[in-house]
Amino acid sequence: MKHLNLTTQIEIFDSLDELNSTEQALVNAAEKACHKAYAPYSEFNVGAAVLLENGQIITGSNQENAAYPSGLCAERTAIFYANAQYPDTPVTSIAIIAMNKNGILENPVAPCGACRQVLLETELRYKKAYDILLVGQSSIQKIKSSKDLLPLSFVGEGLLKSADRSPKSNN
């Protein structure tokens, strides 16, 4: 038997003032996006702001639906919009913040599994890791790559790439 040890490095900041001005602007954009969330069922608002290599900041917020699977998280809303509007421009960082009716949550909230997979796919797409800022009132956590959020990840290497490699029919 062998053992596999996984480690994740997370930088923890006590306040927004400890971040550089670009990161502060990204966190502020994520907070503004959080206020635009449509979350009438959970009352759990999430905002995300994506900084692109060209300097553009793209924001997104969670959008709920009474048919829960039809909603979309803030992270995917922002990433998908950025990828659709700027398909050749890599992401350099993302900030994520959550709030409820009492305001910004005390502790940072990590992305769900589906969002982690999309964050990873974006890194793979552009062949470039990027910073992930998870923001709470008590601290800000900085993670250097989505691989640290999803260490045993599905990367799609085994997916079929062309029709001539498709599975054979039993007809």
BAMAR-732580 format. One line per field, with one value per residue (C-alpha): x, y, z; residue in three letters. Coordinates in Angstrom, 3 decimals. Each point is the difference from the previous one (the first is absolute). Example, Ala and Ser with C-alpha at 12.3 -4.5 7.8 and 13.67 -1.06 7.14 Angstrom:
xx = [12.300 1.370]
yy = [-4.500 3.440]
zz = [7.800 -0.660]
r = [ALA SER]
END
This chain:
xx = [0.000 1.112 -1.175 -0.627 0.284 -1.679 0.794 -1.533 1.596 -2.352 1.113 -2.236 -0.442 -1.730 -1.343 -0.519 2.793 2.562 -0.830 1.494 -2.139 -0.965 -1.173 -1.905 -1.803 -0.880 -1.413 -2.028 -1.400 -0.945 -1.793 -1.989 -0.927 -1.138 -2.676 -1.321 -0.607 -3.447 -0.386 -3.617 -0.041 3.287 0.621 3.662 1.543 3.326 2.018 3.045 2.359 2.440 3.069 1.165 3.512 -1.178 -1.060 -3.749 -1.962 -3.023 -2.513 -2.687 -2.483 -1.954 -3.334 -2.497 -3.059 -2.921 1.165 3.326 2.137 -0.847 1.856 3.634 2.744 1.784 3.362 -1.308 -2.079 3.131 2.392 -2.379 -0.705 3.728 0.788 -2.847 0.848 3.815 0.728 3.701 0.687 1.204 -1.328 2.549 -2.116 -3.489 -1.529 -3.011 -2.117 -3.241 -2.605 -3.319 -2.616 2.469 2.729 3.294 0.642 2.559 2.083 0.828 -2.095 1.671 -1.483 -2.227 1.334 -1.454 1.584 3.343 -0.093 -0.731 2.795 2.366 -1.166 0.690 3.563 0.418 -1.526 2.524 2.852 0.353 -0.747 -1.647 -0.674 -3.296 -1.007 -2.618 -1.323 -1.607 -0.229 2.623 2.503 0.822 1.458 2.230 0.451 2.505 -1.747 -3.321 1.993 0.377 -3.811 -0.415 3.176 -1.327 -1.667 -1.563 1.928 -1.664 3.101 -2.009 -2.874 -0.573 1.271 -1.470 -2.844 2.346 0.961 -3.597 -1.213 -1.069 -3.718 -1.387 -2.327]
yy = [0.000 3.531 3.284 3.217 3.205 3.060 3.497 3.346 3.335 2.823 3.517 1.611 3.760 1.674 2.951 1.449 2.496 -2.821 -0.655 1.956 2.649 -2.298 -2.714 2.571 1.214 -3.587 -0.684 3.224 -1.026 -3.430 1.657 2.242 -3.056 -1.751 2.664 -0.832 -3.670 -1.467 -2.290 0.200 -3.609 -0.401 3.680 -0.937 2.532 -0.682 2.355 -0.755 2.268 -1.301 1.991 -0.688 0.400 3.009 1.835 -0.569 -0.923 -2.212 -0.528 -2.544 -0.846 -3.103 -0.298 -2.331 -1.632 -1.776 -3.079 -0.064 -1.735 2.841 2.631 0.945 0.891 3.361 -1.523 -1.775 3.017 2.189 -2.567 -1.014 3.624 0.802 -3.041 0.819 3.687 -0.297 -3.540 0.658 1.851 -1.959 0.534 1.385 -0.161 -0.378 1.332 -1.687 1.421 -1.145 1.720 -0.679 2.374 0.926 1.071 -1.479 -3.381 -0.136 -2.722 -0.434 -2.456 -2.369 -0.757 -3.043 -3.036 0.991 3.446 -1.516 -2.111 3.080 1.958 -2.887 -0.298 3.725 -0.503 -2.920 1.959 2.825 -2.131 2.472 -0.221 3.001 1.301 -0.732 2.429 -1.289 2.931 0.104 2.684 -1.635 -0.946 -0.278 -3.267 0.029 -3.234 -0.074 -2.549 -1.773 -3.237 0.756 0.029 -3.152 -2.094 -3.281 1.613 -1.211 1.591 -1.606 -1.702 -3.143 1.692 -0.906 2.689 -1.041 -1.958 -2.667 -0.884 -0.215 -3.139 -2.815 -0.653 -3.436 0.063]
zz = [0.000 -0.783 1.408 -1.851 1.982 -1.429 1.190 -0.762 0.698 0.896 0.812 2.616 0.270 2.928 -1.965 -3.441 0.714 -0.199 -3.660 -2.878 -1.717 -2.895 2.379 2.073 -3.135 -0.889 3.473 -0.154 -3.403 1.398 2.920 -2.362 -2.059 3.172 0.437 -3.486 0.754 -0.537 3.016 1.191 1.224 1.868 0.780 -0.490 -2.380 -1.660 -2.164 -2.115 -1.887 -2.598 -1.013 -3.537 -1.333 -2.063 3.195 -0.415 3.111 -0.649 2.794 0.661 2.720 0.853 -1.776 1.657 -1.475 1.661 -1.913 1.871 -2.638 -2.390 2.030 -0.406 2.466 -0.072 -0.884 -3.089 -1.035 0.011 -1.515 -2.781 -0.919 0.000 -2.157 -2.407 -0.398 0.147 -1.227 -0.587 3.257 3.047 3.505 2.465 3.180 1.416 3.220 1.603 2.821 1.635 2.143 1.624 1.445 2.777 -2.422 -1.177 1.585 2.784 -1.671 -3.687 -1.992 -2.450 -3.436 -0.481 -1.829 -3.377 0.260 1.022 -3.160 -2.142 1.702 -0.760 -3.613 -0.437 1.238 -2.393 -2.877 0.320 1.390 2.838 3.721 1.643 3.504 1.737 2.760 2.430 2.013 3.428 2.669 2.223 -2.705 -3.669 -1.254 -3.067 -1.912 -2.856 -2.238 -0.346 0.165 3.707 0.316 -2.072 0.410 -1.439 -2.956 -3.209 -2.849 -2.991 -1.433 -0.676 -1.779 -3.624 -2.389 -3.364 -1.576 -1.393 3.589 1.185 1.786 -2.324 -0.297 0.798 -3.029]
r = [MET LYS HIS LEU ASN LEU THR THR GLN ILE GLU ILE PHE ASP SER LEU ASP GLU LEU ASN SER THR GLU GLN ALA LEU VAL ASN ALA ALA GLU LYS ALA CYS HIS LYS ALA TYR ALA PRO TYR SER GLU PHE ASN VAL GLY ALA ALA VAL LEU LEU GLU ASN GLY GLN ILE ILE THR GLY SER ASN GLN GLU ASN ALA ALA TYR PRO SER GLY LEU CYS ALA GLU ARG THR ALA ILE PHE TYR ALA ASN ALA GLN TYR PRO ASP THR PRO VAL THR SER ILE ALA ILE ILE ALA MET ASN LYS ASN GLY ILE LEU GLU ASN PRO VAL ALA PRO CYS GLY ALA CYS ARG GLN VAL LEU LEU GLU THR GLU LEU ARG TYR LYS LYS ALA TYR ASP ILE LEU LEU VAL GLY GLN SER SER ILE GLN LYS ILE LYS SER SER LYS ASP LEU LEU PRO LEU SER PHE VAL GLY GLU GLY LEU LEU LYS SER ALA ASP ARG SER PRO LYS SER ASN ASN]
END
